[in-house]
């Protein structure tokens, strides 16, 4: 069974639901642009719009709402990172992610791992050119 990020439970915070509806729609669109249409620039731009919309979310007090907010933000970043990689913009991945998280310690482990793997790839790249 596939669990969609857009599922909202009854009793969820109305602020989270209203604000996240746009972000979830943009996440679905970005995923389709990346995976199906292979329009990487449009996928990246869509992720950026989604990340801008979640940036306006107030900090959530309850753990469930806070988790959903973080999950949507991380998913948008992961799709954006993949789009940047497809556009051969590996060198800007960390900078791009930091504009949405502010500091590396605020990133999820998965996003940090993706940024680290790009960094390692860049470090190894000159050796492959020789």
Order of alpha helices (4+ residues) and beta strands (2+ residues): alpha-alpha-alpha-alpha-alpha
